[in-house]
Amino acid sequence: MQNQIISSAKILGKAIKAFRERKGLTQKELADLVGVKQSTVSNIETASGDLRLSTLFRLISALEADMTFNERKKKNNPDAW
C-alpha cells in the first residue's frame, strides 16, 4: 500500500479500513486484537466518534503499520484541522 496523507478523521478511518481489509481481518477480529468492541472499530472507520490515542496506537500496531508526520506543503483539504 502506498503512503496515504491523513488530514481528517474521515481519511484516517478509510486508511484503517483499507489496511484491515488488506490484512484479511474483519472488524471483529481487529477489535479482538486491539481489545475494543467491534462497534469501536466501525466508529473509527466511519469517523463517527472520538478516538483515544491509545486505541489508535494499538490499531496501528495490530495492523503492522507505521504513522509518520510530514510538513504540509499547502492546505489542500477543507476537512483538515
mmCIF file of the N, C-alpha and C atoms, coordinates in Angstrom:
data_MODEL
# 
_entry.id   MODEL 
# 
loop_
_atom_site.group_PDB 
_atom_site.id 
_atom_site.type_symbol 
_atom_site.label_atom_id 
_atom_site.label_alt_id 
_atom_site.label_comp_id 
_atom_site.label_asym_id 
_atom_site.label_entity_id 
_atom_site.label_seq_id 
_atom_site.pdbx_PDB_ins_code 
_atom_site.Cartn_x 
_atom_site.Cartn_y 
_atom_site.Cartn_z 
_atom_site.occupancy 
_atom_site.B_iso_or_equiv 
_atom_site.pdbx_formal_charge 
_atom_site.auth_seq_id 
_atom_site.auth_comp_id 
_atom_site.auth_asym_id 
_atom_site.auth_atom_id 
_atom_site.pdbx_PDB_model_num 
ATOM 1   N N  . MET A 1 1  ? 0.840   -1.173  0.000  1.00 0.00 ? 1  MET A N  1 
ATOM 2   C CA . MET A 1 1  ? 0.000   0.000   0.000  1.00 0.00 ? 1  MET A CA 1 
ATOM 3   C C  . MET A 1 1  ? 0.886   1.238   0.000  1.00 0.00 ? 1  MET A C  1 
ATOM 4   N N  . GLN A 1 2  ? 0.532   2.206   -0.828 1.00 0.00 ? 2  GLN A N  1 
ATOM 5   C CA . GLN A 1 2  ? 1.323   3.424   -0.882 1.00 0.00 ? 2  GLN A CA 1 
ATOM 6   C C  . GLN A 1 2  ? 1.002   4.325   0.296  1.00 0.00 ? 2  GLN A C  1 
ATOM 7   N N  . ASN A 1 3  ? 1.852   5.312   0.518  1.00 0.00 ? 3  ASN A N  1 
ATOM 8   C CA . ASN A 1 3  ? 1.635   6.249   1.610  1.00 0.00 ? 3  ASN A CA 1 
ATOM 9   C C  . ASN A 1 3  ? 0.334   6.996   1.412  1.00 0.00 ? 3  ASN A C  1 
ATOM 10  N N  . GLN A 1 4  ? -0.351  7.263   2.509  1.00 0.00 ? 4  GLN A N  1 
ATOM 11  C CA . GLN A 1 4  ? -1.627  7.967   2.487  1.00 0.00 ? 4  GLN A CA 1 
ATOM 12  C C  . GLN A 1 4  ? -1.496  9.242   3.300  1.00 0.00 ? 4  GLN A C  1 
ATOM 13  N N  . ILE A 1 5  ? -1.902  10.350  2.751  1.00 0.00 ? 5  ILE A N  1 
ATOM 14  C CA . ILE A 1 5  ? -1.919  11.599  3.504  1.00 0.00 ? 5  ILE A CA 1 
ATOM 15  C C  . ILE A 1 5  ? -3.191  11.618  4.334  1.00 0.00 ? 5  ILE A C  1 
ATOM 16  N N  . ILE A 1 6  ? -3.014  11.711  5.650  1.00 0.00 ? 6  ILE A N  1 
ATOM 17  C CA . ILE A 1 6  ? -4.144  11.706  6.583  1.00 0.00 ? 6  ILE A CA 1 
ATOM 18  C C  . ILE A 1 6  ? -4.337  13.125  7.086  1.00 0.00 ? 6  ILE A C  1 
ATOM 19  N N  . SER A 1 7  ? -5.414  13.757  6.661  1.00 0.00 ? 7  SER A N  1 
ATOM 20  C CA . SER A 1 7  ? -5.657  15.142  7.052  1.00 0.00 ? 7  SER A CA 1 
ATOM 21  C C  . SER A 1 7  ? -7.020  15.329  7.707  1.00 0.00 ? 7  SER A C  1 
ATOM 22  N N  . SER A 1 8  ? -7.719  14.222  7.964  1.00 0.00 ? 8  SER A N  1 
ATOM 23  C CA . SER A 1 8  ? -9.005  14.307  8.647  1.00 0.00 ? 8  SER A CA 1 
ATOM 24  C C  . SER A 1 8  ? -9.336  12.942  9.251  1.00 0.00 ? 8  SER A C  1 
ATOM 25  N N  . ALA A 1 9  ? -10.284 12.931  10.173 1.00 0.00 ? 9  ALA A N  1 
ATOM 26  C CA . ALA A 1 9  ? -10.723 11.674  10.795 1.00 0.00 ? 9  ALA A CA 1 
ATOM 27  C C  . ALA A 1 9  ? -11.332 10.746  9.752  1.00 0.00 ? 9  ALA A C  1 
ATOM 28  N N  . LYS A 1 10 ? -12.009 11.309  8.792  1.00 0.00 ? 10 LYS A N  1 
ATOM 29  C CA . LYS A 1 10 ? -12.641 10.508  7.735  1.00 0.00 ? 10 LYS A CA 1 
ATOM 30  C C  . LYS A 1 10 ? -11.586 9.765   6.907  1.00 0.00 ? 10 LYS A C  1 
ATOM 31  N N  . ILE A 1 11 ? -10.528 10.454  6.548  1.00 0.00 ? 11 ILE A N  1 
ATOM 32  C CA . ILE A 1 11 ? -9.460  9.826   5.766  1.00 0.00 ? 11 ILE A CA 1 
ATOM 33  C C  . ILE A 1 11 ? -8.720  8.800   6.614  1.00 0.00 ? 11 ILE A C  1 
ATOM 34  N N  . LEU A 1 12 ? -8.501  9.094   7.901  1.00 0.00 ? 12 LEU A N  1 
ATOM 35  C CA . LEU A 1 12 ? -7.875  8.123   8.797  1.00 0.00 ? 12 LEU A CA 1 
ATOM 36  C C  . LEU A 1 12 ? -8.716  6.857   8.872  1.00 0.00 ? 12 LEU A C  1 
ATOM 37  N N  . GLY A 1 13 ? -10.007 7.010   9.018  1.00 0.00 ? 13 GLY A N  1 
ATOM 38  C CA . GLY A 1 13 ? -10.900 5.850   9.076  1.00 0.00 ? 13 GLY A CA 1 
ATOM 39  C C  . GLY A 1 13 ? -10.832 5.006   7.818  1.00 0.00 ? 13 GLY A C  1 
ATOM 40  N N  . LYS A 1 14 ? -10.814 5.660   6.666  1.00 0.00 ? 14 LYS A N  1 
ATOM 41  C CA . LYS A 1 14 ? -10.711 4.925   5.399  1.00 0.00 ? 14 LYS A CA 1 
ATOM 42  C C  . LYS A 1 14 ? -9.384  4.186   5.288  1.00 0.00 ? 14 LYS A C  1 
ATOM 43  N N  . ALA A 1 15 ? -8.314  4.820   5.770  1.00 0.00 ? 15 ALA A N  1 
ATOM 44  C CA . ALA A 1 15 ? -6.995  4.177   5.723  1.00 0.00 ? 15 ALA A CA 1 
ATOM 45  C C  . ALA A 1 15 ? -6.953  2.956   6.638  1.00 0.00 ? 15 ALA A C  1 
ATOM 46  N N  . ILE A 1 16 ? -7.507  3.084   7.833  1.00 0.00 ? 16 ILE A N  1 
ATOM 47  C CA . ILE A 1 16 ? -7.547  1.943   8.753  1.00 0.00 ? 16 ILE A CA 1 
ATOM 48  C C  . ILE A 1 16 ? -8.358  0.811   8.148  1.00 0.00 ? 16 ILE A C  1 
ATOM 49  N N  . LYS A 1 17 ? -9.490  1.139   7.553  1.00 0.00 ? 17 LYS A N  1 
ATOM 50  C CA . LYS A 1 17 ? -10.326 0.110   6.910  1.00 0.00 ? 17 LYS A CA 1 
ATOM 51  C C  . LYS A 1 17 ? -9.559  -0.581  5.784  1.00 0.00 ? 17 LYS A C  1 
ATOM 52  N N  . ALA A 1 18 ? -8.859  0.199   4.961  1.00 0.00 ? 18 ALA A N  1 
ATOM 53  C CA . ALA A 1 18 ? -8.096  -0.387  3.851  1.00 0.00 ? 18 ALA A CA 1 
ATOM 54  C C  . ALA A 1 18 ? -6.999  -1.324  4.370  1.00 0.00 ? 18 ALA A C  1 
ATOM 55  N N  . PHE A 1 19 ? -6.287  -0.910  5.411  1.00 0.00 ? 19 PHE A N  1 
ATOM 56  C CA . PHE A 1 19 ? -5.259  -1.772  5.997  1.00 0.00 ? 19 PHE A CA 1 
ATOM 57  C C  . PHE A 1 19 ? -5.887  -3.039  6.564  1.00 0.00 ? 19 PHE A C  1 
ATOM 58  N N  . ARG A 1 20 ? -7.006  -2.891  7.267  1.00 0.00 ? 20 ARG A N  1 
ATOM 59  C CA . ARG A 1 20 ? -7.694  -4.045  7.865  1.00 0.00 ? 20 ARG A CA 1 
ATOM 60  C C  . ARG A 1 20 ? -8.100  -5.037  6.784  1.00 0.00 ? 20 ARG A C  1 
ATOM 61  N N  . GLU A 1 21 ? -8.719  -4.536  5.729  1.00 0.00 ? 21 GLU A N  1 
ATOM 62  C CA . GLU A 1 21 ? -9.164  -5.415  4.647  1.00 0.00 ? 21 GLU A CA 1 
ATOM 63  C C  . GLU A 1 21 ? -7.983  -6.071  3.940  1.00 0.00 ? 21 GLU A C  1 
ATOM 64  N N  . ARG A 1 22 ? -6.907  -5.313  3.774  1.00 0.00 ? 22 ARG A N  1 
ATOM 65  C CA . ARG A 1 22 ? -5.703  -5.869  3.139  1.00 0.00 ? 22 ARG A CA 1 
ATOM 66  C C  . ARG A 1 22 ? -5.111  -7.005  3.956  1.00 0.00 ? 22 ARG A C  1 
ATOM 67  N N  . LYS A 1 23 ? -5.246  -6.908  5.277  1.00 0.00 ? 23 LYS A N  1 
ATOM 68  C CA . LYS A 1 23 ? -4.771  -7.965  6.175  1.00 0.00 ? 23 LYS A CA 1 
ATOM 69  C C  . LYS A 1 23 ? -5.762  -9.125  6.258  1.00 0.00 ? 23 LYS A C  1 
ATOM 70  N N  . GLY A 1 24 ? -6.924  -8.980  5.635  1.00 0.00 ? 24 GLY A N  1 
ATOM 71  C CA . GLY A 1 24 ? -7.924  -10.044 5.652  1.00 0.00 ? 24 GLY A CA 1 
ATOM 72  C C  . GLY A 1 24 ? -8.636  -10.176 6.988  1.00 0.00 ? 24 GLY A C  1 
ATOM 73  N N  . LEU A 1 25 ? -8.709  -9.073  7.724  1.00 0.00 ? 25 LEU A N  1 
ATOM 74  C CA . LEU A 1 25 ? -9.345  -9.094  9.043  1.00 0.00 ? 25 LEU A CA 1 
ATOM 75  C C  . LEU A 1 25 ? -10.746 -8.503  8.981  1.00 0.00 ? 25 LEU A C  1 
ATOM 76  N N  . THR A 1 26 ? -11.651 -9.069  9.765  1.00 0.00 ? 26 THR A N  1 
ATOM 77  C CA . THR A 1 26 ? -12.959 -8.452  9.950  1.00 0.00 ? 26 THR A CA 1 
ATOM 78  C C  . THR A 1 26 ? -12.824 -7.379  11.024 1.00 0.00 ? 26 THR A C  1 
ATOM 79  N N  . GLN A 1 27 ? -13.838 -6.551  11.137 1.00 0.00 ? 27 GLN A N  1 
ATOM 80  C CA . GLN A 1 27 ? -13.822 -5.554  12.206 1.00 0.00 ? 27 GLN A CA 1 
ATOM 81  C C  . GLN A 1 27 ? -13.746 -6.247  13.565 1.00 0.00 ? 27 GLN A C  1 
ATOM 82  N N  . LYS A 1 28 ? -14.456 -7.338  13.727 1.00 0.00 ? 28 LYS A N  1 
ATOM 83  C CA . LYS A 1 28 ? -14.462 -8.075  14.995 1.00 0.00 ? 28 LYS A CA 1 
ATOM 84  C C  . LYS A 1 28 ? -13.082 -8.631  15.306 1.00 0.00 ? 28 LYS A C  1 
ATOM 85  N N  . GLU A 1 29 ? -12.418 -9.198  14.310 1.00 0.00 ? 29 GLU A N  1 
ATOM 86  C CA . GLU A 1 29 ? -11.072 -9.750  14.524 1.00 0.00 ? 29 GLU A CA 1 
ATOM 87  C C  . GLU A 1 29 ? -10.086 -8.658  14.928 1.00 0.00 ? 29 GLU A C  1 
ATOM 88  N N  . LEU A 1 30 ? -10.147 -7.504  14.258 1.00 0.00 ? 30 LEU A N  1 
ATOM 89  C CA . LEU A 1 30 ? -9.263  -6.397  14.613 1.00 0.00 ? 30 LEU A CA 1 
ATOM 90  C C  . LEU A 1 30 ? -9.594  -5.889  16.014 1.00 0.00 ? 30 LEU A C  1 
ATOM 91  N N  . ALA A 1 31 ? -10.861 -5.771  16.303 1.00 0.00 ? 31 ALA A N  1 
ATOM 92  C CA . ALA A 1 31 ? -11.280 -5.325  17.636 1.00 0.00 ? 31 ALA A CA 1 
ATOM 93  C C  . ALA A 1 31 ? -10.735 -6.254  18.715 1.00 0.00 ? 31 ALA A C  1 
ATOM 94  N N  . ASP A 1 32 ? -10.804 -7.554  18.479 1.00 0.00 ? 32 ASP A N  1 
ATOM 95  C CA . ASP A 1 32 ? -10.288 -8.524  19.450 1.00 0.00 ? 32 ASP A CA 1 
ATOM 96  C C  . ASP A 1 32 ? -8.780  -8.367  19.642 1.00 0.00 ? 32 ASP A C  1 
ATOM 97  N N  . LEU A 1 33 ? -8.054  -8.121  18.556 1.00 0.00 ? 33 LEU A N  1 
ATOM 98  C CA . LEU A 1 33 ? -6.604  -7.927  18.653 1.00 0.00 ? 33 LEU A CA 1 
ATOM 99  C C  . LEU A 1 33 ? -6.257  -6.690  19.477 1.00 0.00 ? 33 LEU A C  1 
ATOM 100 N N  . VAL A 1 34 ? -7.086  -5.662  19.357 1.00 0.00 ? 34 VAL A N  1 
ATOM 101 C CA . VAL A 1 34 ? -6.810  -4.381  19.993 1.00 0.00 ? 34 VAL A CA 1 
ATOM 102 C C  . VAL A 1 34 ? -7.396  -4.303  21.404 1.00 0.00 ? 34 VAL A C  1 
ATOM 103 N N  . GLY A 1 35 ? -8.426  -5.119  21.661 1.00 0.00 ? 35 GLY A N  1 
ATOM 104 C CA . GLY A 1 35 ? -9.063  -5.094  22.972 1.00 0.00 ? 35 GLY A CA 1 
ATOM 105 C C  . GLY A 1 35 ? -10.181 -4.077  23.081 1.00 0.00 ? 35 GLY A C  1 
ATOM 106 N N  . VAL A 1 36 ? -10.885 -3.869  21.962 1.00 0.00 ? 36 VAL A N  1 
ATOM 107 C CA . VAL A 1 36 ? -12.036 -2.963  21.946 1.00 0.00 ? 36 VAL A CA 1 
ATOM 108 C C  . VAL A 1 36 ? -13.224 -3.702  21.342 1.00 0.00 ? 36 VAL A C  1 
ATOM 109 N N  . LYS A 1 37 ? -14.375 -3.066  21.376 1.00 0.00 ? 37 LYS A N  1 
ATOM 110 C CA . LYS A 1 37 ? -15.578 -3.649  20.768 1.00 0.00 ? 37 LYS A CA 1 
ATOM 111 C C  . LYS A 1 37 ? -15.535 -3.466  19.256 1.00 0.00 ? 37 LYS A C  1 
ATOM 112 N N  . GLN A 1 38 ? -16.243 -4.340  18.551 1.00 0.00 ? 38 GLN A N  1 
ATOM 113 C CA . GLN A 1 38 ? -16.353 -4.234  17.096 1.00 0.00 ? 38 GLN A CA 1 
ATOM 114 C C  . GLN A 1 38 ? -16.950 -2.890  16.713 1.00 0.00 ? 38 GLN A C  1 
ATOM 115 N N  . SER A 1 39 ? -17.897 -2.406  17.497 1.00 0.00 ? 39 SER A N  1 
ATOM 116 C CA . SER A 1 39 ? -18.534 -1.121  17.195 1.00 0.00 ? 39 SER A CA 1 
ATOM 117 C C  . SER A 1 39 ? -17.533 0.032   17.266 1.00 0.00 ? 39 SER A C  1 
ATOM 118 N N  . THR A 1 40 ? -16.511 -0.110  18.102 1.00 0.00 ? 40 THR A N  1 
ATOM 119 C CA . THR A 1 40 ? -15.469 0.916   18.180 1.00 0.00 ? 40 THR A CA 1 
ATOM 120 C C  . THR A 1 40 ? -14.697 0.985   16.872 1.00 0.00 ? 40 THR A C  1 
ATOM 121 N N  . VAL A 1 41 ? -14.332 -0.172  16.326 1.00 0.00 ? 41 VAL A N  1 
ATOM 122 C CA . VAL A 1 41 ? -13.634 -0.201  15.033 1.00 0.00 ? 41 VAL A CA 1 
ATOM 123 C C  . VAL A 1 41 ? -14.525 0.391   13.950 1.00 0.00 ? 41 VAL A C  1 
ATOM 124 N N  . SER A 1 42 ? -15.799 0.037   13.955 1.00 0.00 ? 42 SER A N  1 
ATOM 125 C CA . SER A 1 42 ? -16.737 0.588   12.982 1.00 0.00 ? 42 SER A CA 1 
ATOM 126 C C  . SER A 1 42 ? -16.818 2.100   13.092 1.00 0.00 ? 42 SER A C  1 
ATOM 127 N N  . ASN A 1 43 ? -16.910 2.613   14.316 1.00 0.00 ? 43 ASN A N  1 
ATOM 128 C CA . ASN A 1 43 ? -16.982 4.065   14.517 1.00 0.00 ? 43 ASN A CA 1 
ATOM 129 C C  . ASN A 1 43 ? -15.720 4.768   14.038 1.00 0.00 ? 43 ASN A C  1 
ATOM 130 N N  . ILE A 1 44 ? -14.572 4.145   14.250 1.00 0.00 ? 44 ILE A N  1 
ATOM 131 C CA . ILE A 1 44 ? -13.312 4.733   13.798 1.00 0.00 ? 44 ILE A CA 1 
ATOM 132 C C  . ILE A 1 44 ? -13.268 4.748   12.267 1.00 0.00 ? 44 ILE A C  1 
ATOM 133 N N  . GLU A 1 45 ? -13.657 3.649   11.658 1.00 0.00 ? 45 GLU A N  1 
ATOM 134 C CA . GLU A 1 45 ? -13.609 3.562   10.194 1.00 0.00 ? 45 GLU A CA 1 
ATOM 135 C C  . GLU A 1 45 ? -14.573 4.533   9.517  1.00 0.00 ? 45 GLU A C  1 
ATOM 136 N N  . THR A 1 46 ? -15.657 4.884   10.198 1.00 0.00 ? 46 THR A N  1 
ATOM 137 C CA . THR A 1 46 ? -16.630 5.812   9.610  1.00 0.00 ? 46 THR A CA 1 
ATOM 138 C C  . THR A 1 46 ? -16.522 7.211   10.203 1.00 0.00 ? 46 THR A C  1 
ATOM 139 N N  . ALA A 1 47 ? -15.508 7.443   11.025 1.00 0.00 ? 47 ALA A N  1 
ATOM 140 C CA . ALA A 1 47 ? -15.288 8.744   11.676 1.00 0.00 ? 47 ALA A CA 1 
ATOM 141 C C  . ALA A 1 47 ? -16.535 9.197   12.416 1.00 0.00 ? 47 ALA A C  1 
ATOM 142 N N  . SER A 1 48 ? -17.173 8.246   13.117 1.00 0.00 ? 48 SER A N  1 
ATOM 143 C CA . SER A 1 48 ? -18.428 8.533   13.813 1.00 0.00 ? 48 SER A CA 1 
ATOM 144 C C  . SER A 1 48 ? -18.256 8.795   15.298 1.00 0.00 ? 48 SER A C  1 
ATOM 145 N N  . GLY A 1 49 ? -17.061 8.845   15.780 1.00 0.00 ? 49 GLY A N  1 
ATOM 146 C CA . GLY A 1 49 ? -16.878 9.067   17.210 1.00 0.00 ? 49 GLY A CA 1 
ATOM 147 C C  . GLY A 1 49 ? -15.457 9.478   17.510 1.00 0.00 ? 49 GLY A C  1 
ATOM 148 N N  . ASP A 1 50 ? -15.233 9.782   18.754 1.00 0.00 ? 50 ASP A N  1 
ATOM 149 C CA . ASP A 1 50 ? -13.889 10.151  19.183 1.00 0.00 ? 50 ASP A CA 1 
ATOM 150 C C  . ASP A 1 50 ? -13.003 8.919   19.278 1.00 0.00 ? 50 ASP A C  1 
ATOM 151 N N  . LEU A 1 51 ? -11.735 9.131   19.097 1.00 0.00 ? 51 LEU A N  1 
ATOM 152 C CA . LEU A 1 51 ? -10.758 8.052   19.120 1.00 0.00 ? 51 LEU A CA 1 
ATOM 153 C C  . LEU A 1 51 ? -9.695  8.373   20.154 1.00 0.00 ? 51 LEU A C  1 
ATOM 154 N N  . ARG A 1 52 ? -9.500  7.457   21.097 1.00 0.00 ? 52 ARG A N  1 
ATOM 155 C CA . ARG A 1 52 ? -8.436  7.636   22.080 1.00 0.00 ? 52 ARG A CA 1 
ATOM 156 C C  . ARG A 1 52 ? -7.099  7.364   21.395 1.00 0.00 ? 52 ARG A C  1 
ATOM 157 N N  . LEU A 1 53 ? -6.102  8.139   21.762 1.00 0.00 ? 53 LEU A N  1 
ATOM 158 C CA . LEU A 1 53 ? -4.772  7.939   21.170 1.00 0.00 ? 53 LEU A CA 1 
ATOM 159 C C  . LEU A 1 53 ? -4.245  6.545   21.455 1.00 0.00 ? 53 LEU A C  1 
ATOM 160 N N  . SER A 1 54 ? -4.481  6.040   22.652 1.00 0.00 ? 54 SER A N  1 
ATOM 161 C CA . SER A 1 54 ? -4.001  4.698   22.987 1.00 0.00 ? 54 SER A CA 1 
ATOM 162 C C  . SER A 1 54 ? -4.629  3.656   22.066 1.00 0.00 ? 54 SER A C  1 
ATOM 163 N N  . THR A 1 55 ? -5.894  3.839   21.721 1.00 0.00 ? 55 THR A N  1 
ATOM 164 C CA . THR A 1 55 ? -6.565  2.914   20.802 1.00 0.00 ? 55 THR A CA 1 
ATOM 165 C C  . THR A 1 55 ? -5.966  3.040   19.408 1.00 0.00 ? 55 THR A C  1 
ATOM 166 N N  . LEU A 1 56 ? -5.702  4.267   18.971 1.00 0.00 ? 56 LEU A N  1 
ATOM 167 C CA . LEU A 1 56 ? -5.091  4.473   17.653 1.00 0.00 ? 56 LEU A CA 1 
ATOM 168 C C  . LEU A 1 56 ? -3.758  3.746   17.559 1.00 0.00 ? 56 LEU A C  1 
ATOM 169 N N  . PHE A 1 57 ? -2.914  3.887   18.569 1.00 0.00 ? 57 PHE A N  1 
ATOM 170 C CA . PHE A 1 57 ? -1.608  3.242   18.516 1.00 0.00 ? 57 PHE A CA 1 
ATOM 171 C C  . PHE A 1 57 ? -1.718  1.719   18.581 1.00 0.00 ? 57 PHE A C  1 
ATOM 172 N N  . ARG A 1 58 ? -2.708  1.201   19.301 1.00 0.00 ? 58 ARG A N  1 
ATOM 173 C CA . ARG A 1 58 ? -2.916  -0.260  19.310 1.00 0.00 ? 58 ARG A CA 1 
ATOM 174 C C  . ARG A 1 58 ? -3.407  -0.738  17.938 1.00 0.00 ? 58 ARG A C  1 
ATOM 175 N N  . LEU A 1 59 ? -4.264  0.046   17.287 1.00 0.00 ? 59 LEU A N  1 
ATOM 176 C CA . LEU A 1 59 ? -4.725  -0.297  15.934 1.00 0.00 ? 59 LEU A CA 1 
ATOM 177 C C  . LEU A 1 59 ? -3.545  -0.316  14.958 1.00 0.00 ? 59 LEU A C  1 
ATOM 178 N N  . ILE A 1 60 ? -2.729  0.714   15.010 1.00 0.00 ? 60 ILE A N  1 
ATOM 179 C CA . ILE A 1 60 ? -1.566  0.790   14.125 1.00 0.00 ? 60 ILE A CA 1 
ATOM 180 C C  . ILE A 1 60 ? -0.667  -0.426  14.320 1.00 0.00 ? 60 ILE A C  1 
ATOM 181 N N  . SER A 1 61 ? -0.432  -0.776  15.560 1.00 0.00 ? 61 SER A N  1 
ATOM 182 C CA . SER A 1 61 ? 0.411   -1.930  15.866 1.00 0.00 ? 61 SER A CA 1 
ATOM 183 C C  . SER A 1 61 ? -0.219  -3.225  15.362 1.00 0.00 ? 61 SER A C  1 
ATOM 184 N N  . ALA A 1 62 ? -1.508  -3.404  15.623 1.00 0.00 ? 62 ALA A N  1 
ATOM 185 C CA . ALA A 1 62 ? -2.200  -4.631  15.201 1.00 0.00 ? 62 ALA A CA 1 
ATOM 186 C C  . ALA A 1 62 ? -2.204  -4.771  13.679 1.00 0.00 ? 62 ALA A C  1 
ATOM 187 N N  . LEU A 1 63 ? -2.241  -3.660  12.972 1.00 0.00 ? 63 LEU A N  1 
ATOM 188 C CA . LEU A 1 63 ? -2.248  -3.683  11.503 1.00 0.00 ? 63 LEU A CA 1 
ATOM 189 C C  . LEU A 1 63 ? -0.838  -3.721  10.917 1.00 0.00 ? 63 LEU A C  1 
ATOM 190 N N  . GLU A 1 64 ? 0.164   -3.748  11.791 1.00 0.00 ? 64 GLU A N  1 
ATOM 191 C CA . GLU A 1 64 ? 1.566   -3.743  11.370 1.00 0.00 ? 64 GLU A CA 1 
ATOM 192 C C  . GLU A 1 64 ? 1.831   -2.575  10.422 1.00 0.00 ? 64 GLU A C  1 
ATOM 193 N N  . ALA A 1 65 ? 1.363   -1.398  10.845 1.00 0.00 ? 65 ALA A N  1 
ATOM 194 C CA . ALA A 1 65 ? 1.512   -0.177  10.056 1.00 0.00 ? 65 ALA A CA 1 
ATOM 195 C C  . ALA A 1 65 ? 2.394   0.809   10.821 1.00 0.00 ? 65 ALA A C  1 
ATOM 196 N N  . ASP A 1 66 ? 2.769   1.872   10.153 1.00 0.00 ? 66 ASP A N  1 
ATOM 197 C CA . ASP A 1 66 ? 3.532   2.957   10.752 1.00 0.00 ? 66 ASP A CA 1 
ATOM 198 C C  . ASP A 1 66 ? 2.770   4.254   10.539 1.00 0.00 ? 66 ASP A C  1 
ATOM 199 N N  . MET A 1 67 ? 3.028   5.209   11.398 1.00 0.00 ? 67 MET A N  1 
ATOM 200 C CA . MET A 1 67 ? 2.458   6.539   11.237 1.00 0.00 ? 67 MET A CA 1 
ATOM 201 C C  . MET A 1 67 ? 3.611   7.537   11.263 1.00 0.00 ? 67 MET A C  1 
ATOM 202 N N  . THR A 1 68 ? 3.621   8.438   10.297 1.00 0.00 ? 68 THR A N  1 
ATOM 203 C CA . THR A 1 68 ? 4.660   9.458   10.243 1.00 0.00 ? 68 THR A CA 1 
ATOM 204 C C  . THR A 1 68 ? 4.008   10.831  10.081 1.00 0.00 ? 68 THR A C  1 
ATOM 205 N N  . PHE A 1 69 ? 4.769   11.864  10.412 1.00 0.00 ? 69 PHE A N  1 
ATOM 206 C CA . PHE A 1 69 ? 4.310   13.240  10.232 1.00 0.00 ? 69 PHE A CA 1 
ATOM 207 C C  . PHE A 1 69 ? 5.234   13.919  9.237  1.00 0.00 ? 69 PHE A C  1 
ATOM 208 N N  . ASN A 1 70 ? 4.643   14.692  8.347  1.00 0.00 ? 70 ASN A N  1 
ATOM 209 C CA . ASN A 1 70 ? 5.391   15.469  7.372  1.00 0.00 ? 70 ASN A CA 1 
ATOM 210 C C  . ASN A 1 70 ? 4.843   16.889  7.363  1.00 0.00 ? 70 ASN A C  1 
ATOM 211 N N  . GLU A 1 71 ? 5.702   17.816  7.048  1.00 0.00 ? 71 GLU A N  1 
ATOM 212 C CA . GLU A 1 71 ? 5.250   19.192  6.916  1.00 0.00 ? 71 GLU A CA 1 
ATOM 213 C C  . GLU A 1 71 ? 4.333   19.305  5.709  1.00 0.00 ? 71 GLU A C  1 
ATOM 214 N N  . ARG A 1 72 ? 3.211   19.941  5.900  1.00 0.00 ? 72 ARG A N  1 
ATOM 215 C CA . ARG A 1 72 ? 2.243   20.117  4.823  1.00 0.00 ? 72 ARG A CA 1 
ATOM 216 C C  . ARG A 1 72 ? 2.713   21.241  3.919  1.00 0.00 ? 72 ARG A C  1 
ATOM 217 N N  . LYS A 1 73 ? 2.717   20.994  2.623  1.00 0.00 ? 73 LYS A N  1 
ATOM 218 C CA . LYS A 1 73 ? 3.154   22.000  1.663  1.00 0.00 ? 73 LYS A CA 1 
ATOM 219 C C  . LYS A 1 73 ? 2.103   23.094  1.507  1.00 0.00 ? 73 LYS A C  1 
ATOM 220 N N  . LYS A 1 74 ? 0.838   22.694  1.464  1.00 0.00 ? 74 LYS A N  1 
ATOM 221 C CA . LYS A 1 74 ? -0.246  23.675  1.409  1.00 0.00 ? 74 LYS A CA 1 
ATOM 222 C C  . LYS A 1 74 ? -1.503  22.989  1.911  1.00 0.00 ? 74 LYS A C  1 
ATOM 223 N N  . LYS A 1 75 ? -2.420  23.775  2.370  1.00 0.00 ? 75 LYS A N  1 
ATOM 224 C CA . LYS A 1 75 ? -3.676  23.228  2.867  1.00 0.00 ? 75 LYS A CA 1 
ATOM 225 C C  . LYS A 1 75 ? -4.544  22.896  1.657  1.00 0.00 ? 75 LYS A C  1 
ATOM 226 N N  . ASN A 1 76 ? -4.712  21.599  1.415  1.00 0.00 ? 76 ASN A N  1 
ATOM 227 C CA . ASN A 1 76 ? -5.455  21.174  0.232  1.00 0.00 ? 76 ASN A CA 1 
ATOM 228 C C  . ASN A 1 76 ? -6.718  20.392  0.586  1.00 0.00 ? 76 ASN A C  1 
ATOM 229 N N  . ASN A 1 77 ? -7.037  20.328  1.872  1.00 0.00 ? 77 ASN A N  1 
ATOM 230 C CA . ASN A 1 77 ? -8.215  19.580  2.285  1.00 0.00 ? 77 ASN A CA 1 
ATOM 231 C C  . ASN A 1 77 ? -9.055  20.460  3.206  1.00 0.00 ? 77 ASN A C  1 
ATOM 232 N N  . PRO A 1 78 ? -10.282 20.771  2.802  1.00 0.00 ? 78 PRO A N  1 
ATOM 233 C CA . PRO A 1 78 ? -11.112 21.642  3.636  1.00 0.00 ? 78 PRO A CA 1 
ATOM 234 C C  . PRO A 1 78 ? -11.520 20.991  4.960  1.00 0.00 ? 78 PRO A C  1 
ATOM 235 N N  . ASP A 1 79 ? -11.407 19.659  5.079  1.00 0.00 ? 79 ASP A N  1 
ATOM 236 C CA . ASP A 1 79 ? -11.753 18.961  6.323  1.00 0.00 ? 79 ASP A CA 1 
ATOM 237 C C  . ASP A 1 79 ? -10.585 18.922  7.289  1.00 0.00 ? 79 ASP A C  1 
ATOM 238 N N  . ALA A 1 80 ? -9.415  19.368  6.873  1.00 0.00 ? 80 ALA A N  1 
ATOM 239 C CA . ALA A 1 80 ? -8.230  19.302  7.723  1.00 0.00 ? 80 ALA A CA 1 
ATOM 240 C C  . ALA A 1 80 ? -8.362  20.278  8.885  1.00 0.00 ? 80 ALA A C  1 
ATOM 241 N N  . TRP A 1 81 ? -7.675  19.952  9.962  1.00 0.00 ? 81 TRP A N  1 
ATOM 242 C CA . TRP A 1 81 ? -7.705  20.812  11.141 1.00 0.00 ? 81 TRP A CA 1 
ATOM 243 C C  . TRP A 1 81 ? -6.976  22.034  10.793 1.00 0.00 ? 81 TRP A C  1 
# 
